[in-house]
Amino acid sequence: MRVALLAESFLPHMNGVTGSVLHVLRHLAEAGHETLVIAPKAGDVTADLHGARAELLRSVPLPSYPEVRVVFARAARLGALLRDFDPDVVHLASPFVLGWQGLAAADALKIPSVAIYQTDVVAYAQKYGVPHATALVAGHVARLHRRATLTLAPSSASTRQLEGLGVDRIRRWGRGVDAVRFAPEHRDAAWRDAVAPGGERIVGYVGRLAPEKQVDDLRALADLPGTRLVIVGDGPSRPALERAFPDAVFTGHLSGAALAQALAGFDVFVHPGESETFGQTIQEALASGVPVVATGVGGPLDLVRSSVDGWLYRPGDLDDLRARVADLVGDDAKRRAFARAARNGVQGRTWEALTCDLVGHYEDAVALRRIDDSLLRRGGPRPAAPAASRARGRWTRYVALGDSLTEGLCDASRMPAGQFRGWADRLAELLAHTSDAGPFRYANLAVRSRRVRHVIDEQIPDALALEPDLVSILIGANDLLAPTVVMPALVAEVESAVRAVRRTGADVLLVTTFLPRRPAARLLARRFATYNVHLRRIAHEQGAILLDLEAVADLGELPLWADDLVHLRSSGHRLIAYRAAEALGVPDARALLDLDEALHADTDEAPRGTWLTRDALPWVWRRVRGRTAGDGIRAKHAGYVELPTRGDRQRARTT
């Protein structure tokens, strides 16, 4: 791919945004992708940009924070740069000013954009004493990320924050860590003797010395017996902090081997900031084998495993902060156990793996942009991002409703002759596999050839009698294949079904319809797209979880479709199941899909006869007689079946 990266800050000023961009450039280059960097010019750049072309634009320093540069480039100038490079996607690194201008230029050229949410500028506005500007800043952030094709958030807290601002299409994408540079082996006795000559336990902080980092909260640790406070970093707050902590060691800014040595030399790492969207230095401390004490809000919630590799203290409670640090510095055995767990916990969080995930997000953005442009011409709203993670809770009773797709037709993978598996069965197994509670119960009321009215009249009453806490609804394709469709009536029936389930307090996974990428399917594309627009509105208004399969471009690929041309093969059902699992918050769902694909290749038997005699003529004959393939067919799981859970397996091992 050709990727244009617009960075709100860049070299020679090193911060989290700059560091992330450099790592991404390196691993994109190693994977064979071409890159362009557009960023503020703040001085000479001597670092290796890994073959990236750089366009550094004139910038001015922010008066209250001169290390931050602001670019006021015209969209026409950025458009010319993008047009010349001709990227497949525009990557917006922590966008705000330059990012907004670049987003306008990308939109004008119809280039998909991926916005990386990395800086909580709303919280920064509050910390810097301009609360009257907070609403304006929040509005700008919301508009920017709603306009981007896709937004990547680094943590569950930042995801919730963006959703609260009305941002849609949010995916989780964290940060990698260099586990070679940051490692326990870099712990150096001479360095420790220099900063703590009395043999004190070293409590350290690494980061910018600025109000939003709340470094002043470390005053709670200044007189902790038997400890030495070491503060690594620089910034506008440094003079005041040096006066406040006269016994602390201030190293100034460190990078490279010097930073790795300092982190590995800590006994406990402390991170007091409450406005972190992620917390990269926390990851680096963990990789260095150093337990972490961090505030229990924001990015640290996803990084620190409290009571395993560190502690999360109550935000703003400095007594709790002091107690947590004292607990670790005073207990050598616990601190060593936490240190081992810290190192083990970051294995696999490499920048190589994260950049591979990033390329997958780029590809989704390209597919979404095509759908956006198509829907815009029809006057419909843009679809939600595929598989957006919106977990509601831990479900124990799941019921699937629908037609042949949910029944599982043509997915005979590892099933007895004449029986089918299907995406809903696979999803139920995934939900059970990740459940610590038990038991997990699953029913599948779907029957081939059913229409929306069958769901209303037959499946909904039976489902509600089972008192589920999760219901999936994938229905409507058979209605849309009819010669005429009264769309308002069809949509009203679907909405009444969703409302009936939601009224019980159960969650609904509402699934959009989709078509194969065949010439004949184009005749139905407008009808299906219009129906899906209504499903997205229903999901939003009724509080349903949307699985937008129309936005999953891979589902249109012909190898995923069976020989009857209307159902999915096993590989297609696998793809839907794992996308549904991702939508429901199942951890690592995409990685599990790749593993499942590798281990279980399709073994579908070659069908007998031609498509005309085997599939088309029987379908026409049934229509002429007013019958359907589902006549006389009963739901395969009309009542609950019980599936083993992770909790069941764990309990079995302990007995």
Number of C-alpha atoms within 10 A of each C-alpha: 15 16 24 26 26 28 25 23 27 26 19 15 15 14 16 19 19 20 15 20 20 20 21 23 24 21 18 23 16 13 13 10 16 19 24 24 21 24 26 26 20 21 11 8 14 8 9 10 18 17 14 20 14 15 15 18 16 14 16 15 14 11 9 9 11 12 18 18 20 22 20 13 16 13 18 14 13 22 20 13 17 22 14 9 16 16 21 16 25 29 28 27 25 22 24 22 16 27 24 23 23 30 31 20 23 22 17 12 14 14 21 26 28 24 26 25 27 23 19 18 18 19 17 19 19 15 16 12 11 10 15 10 13 17 12 13 18 18 14 16 22 18 15 21 28 19 18 26 29 28 29 23 23 23 26 21 20 24 24 16 16 22 15 11 16 13 21 22 22 28 23 16 18 25 21 21 26 17 20 13 17 26 21 23 14 19 19 13 9 11 14 20 13 10 20 18 11 12 13 17 20 20 25 26 27 26 23 21 24 20 17 21 19 18 22 17 16 22 15 15 21 18 13 16 12 14 23 25 27 21 27 20 19 18 16 15 17 18 11 11 19 14 10 14 18 10 13 20 16 19 15 15 17 16 12 9 12 12 20 23 23 27 29 25 29 24 24 27 26 28 25 26 24 19 24 24 23 27 25 23 18 26 27 26 31 34 31 31 33 31 34 34 26 29 27 20 19 23 25 29 18 16 23 24 18 16 11 16 26 29 23 22 22 14 15 15 12 18 12 16 26 18 14 19 25 17 14 22 21 14 10 12 11 17 22 17 15 25 26 19 20 27 23 14 19 20 11 13 17 15 21 20 13 20 21 15 16 20 17 12 19 23 17 21 27 21 17 24 24 16 18 20 14 15 18 12 8 12 11 16 13 19 25 20 25 24 27 22 25 20 15 11 11 16 20 22 22 27 30 28 24 25 26 23 24 24 25 26 24 25 26 20 18 14 10 9 7 8 14 18 21 26 27 27 20 19 24 23 18 19 22 28 18 14 20 17 14 16 16 24 20 27 25 27 23 31 27 21 19 23 18 23 16 16 26 16 11 12 24 20 14 15 22 16 9 16 16 23 20 22 26 24 24 22 27 24 22 14 18 19 12 8 6 8 12 9 15 10 10 17 18 13 16 23 18 14 21 26 18 16 23 18 10 12 12 20 24 25 22 23 24 25 20 20 21 22 16 12 7 10 13 13 10 12 15 14 14 21 22 15 20 23 17 20 23 23 16 21 20 12 11 18 15 25 24 29 31 24 24 23 26 20 19 17 22 18 13 16 14 20 22 19 18 16 14 15 20 27 25 28 24 23 28 23 21 24 23 25 26 31 25 21 23 25 19 22 12 11 20 17 11 14 19 13 11 15 14 9 9 12 11 14 12 14 7 7 11 8 9 11 13 11 11 14 15 13 12 14 15 13 12 12 12 10 8 8 13 18 15 15 11 8 11 12 17 15 16 17 17 16 12 15 17 15 23 18 17 18 12 11 11 9 8 6 5
